[in-house]
């Protein structure tokens, strides 16, 4: 689980990318990116998510072992408008994101 609290923007992109890389390298069961307490995401944050997804795919050759949990309508709208939900499963809660990666 990679949990983001506050903002996921250019000032936090490197930190989140590093956390996702560590999660990919250490967890074969899947990764949930918990954005339920994230108040804001910009294109740098979206980039961090997509790069984490790419790293996970390269490591495991699996398509669905990374999911995002987001409750905020604003965050969900940004992820939808930017097409993230077409690549990474985006679910409205952590439990639903966990269920997604567990199949």
C-alpha positions as CSV (number, residue, x, y, z in Angstrom):
1,X,0.0,0.0,0.0
2,X,1.2,3.4,-0.9
3,X,-0.7,6.1,0.9
4,X,-0.8,9.7,-0.2
5,X,-2.0,12.4,2.2
6,X,-2.4,16.0,1.2
7,X,-1.3,16.9,-2.3
8,X,0.3,14.8,-5.1
9,X,1.9,17.4,-7.1
10,X,5.4,18.2,-8.5
11,X,6.7,18.8,-5.0
12,X,5.8,15.2,-4.0
13,X,6.2,13.4,-7.3
14,X,9.7,12.0,-6.6
15,X,8.7,10.8,-3.2
16,X,5.7,9.0,-4.5
17,X,7.6,7.5,-7.4
18,X,10.2,6.2,-5.0
19,X,7.6,4.7,-2.7
20,X,5.9,3.0,-5.7
21,X,9.3,1.7,-6.9
22,X,10.0,0.2,-3.4
23,X,6.5,-1.3,-3.4
24,X,7.0,-2.9,-6.8
25,X,10.4,-4.3,-5.8
26,X,9.1,-5.8,-2.5
27,X,5.5,-6.8,-3.1
28,X,4.4,-9.5,-5.5
29,X,0.8,-9.5,-4.4
30,X,-0.1,-6.1,-5.8
31,X,-0.1,-2.5,-4.9
32,X,-2.9,-0.2,-3.9
33,X,-2.3,3.5,-4.2
34,X,-4.5,5.0,-1.5
35,X,-5.6,8.5,-2.5
36,X,-8.6,8.6,-0.1
37,X,-6.8,11.4,1.9
38,X,-5.4,13.1,-1.1
39,X,-6.8,16.6,-1.6
40,X,-5.2,17.5,-4.9
41,X,-3.4,15.9,-7.8
42,X,-1.8,17.5,-10.8
43,X,-0.2,16.2,-14.0
44,X,3.0,15.4,-12.1
45,X,1.0,13.2,-9.7
46,X,-0.7,11.5,-12.6
47,X,2.7,10.9,-14.1
48,X,3.9,9.3,-10.9
49,X,0.9,6.9,-10.9
50,X,1.5,5.9,-14.5
51,X,5.2,5.4,-14.0
52,X,4.5,3.2,-11.0
53,X,2.1,1.2,-13.1
54,X,4.7,0.8,-15.9
55,X,7.3,-0.3,-13.3
56,X,4.9,-2.8,-11.9
57,X,4.1,-4.2,-15.4
58,X,7.8,-4.5,-16.2
59,X,8.5,-6.3,-12.9
60,X,5.6,-8.7,-13.1
61,X,4.2,-8.8,-16.7
62,X,0.7,-8.4,-15.1
63,X,-1.9,-5.8,-16.0
64,X,-4.0,-5.6,-12.8
65,X,-1.7,-5.7,-9.8
66,X,-1.9,-2.0,-9.2
67,X,-5.1,-0.2,-8.4
68,X,-5.9,3.3,-7.1
69,X,-8.4,4.1,-4.3
70,X,-9.9,7.6,-4.6
71,X,-13.0,8.9,-2.9
72,X,-12.8,12.6,-3.8
73,X,-15.0,13.6,-6.7
74,X,-12.3,16.1,-7.8
75,X,-9.6,13.5,-7.8
76,X,-11.8,11.0,-9.6
77,X,-12.7,13.6,-12.2
78,X,-9.0,14.4,-12.8
79,X,-8.1,10.7,-13.1
80,X,-11.0,10.2,-15.5
81,X,-10.4,13.3,-17.7
82,X,-6.7,12.4,-18.0
83,X,-7.6,8.8,-18.9
84,X,-5.9,7.1,-16.0
85,X,-8.9,5.0,-15.3
86,X,-8.5,3.5,-18.8
87,X,-5.0,2.2,-17.8
88,X,-5.2,1.7,-14.0
89,X,-8.2,0.4,-12.1
90,X,-9.6,3.3,-10.1
91,X,-11.9,2.3,-7.3
92,X,-13.9,4.5,-4.8
93,X,-12.4,2.8,-1.7
94,X,-9.3,0.9,-0.5
95,X,-11.4,-2.3,0.0
96,X,-12.6,-2.2,-3.6
97,X,-9.1,-1.5,-4.8
98,X,-7.8,-4.5,-2.9
99,X,-10.5,-6.6,-4.3
100,X,-9.5,-5.5,-7.8
101,X,-5.9,-6.6,-7.4
102,X,-6.9,-9.9,-5.7
103,X,-9.2,-10.8,-8.6
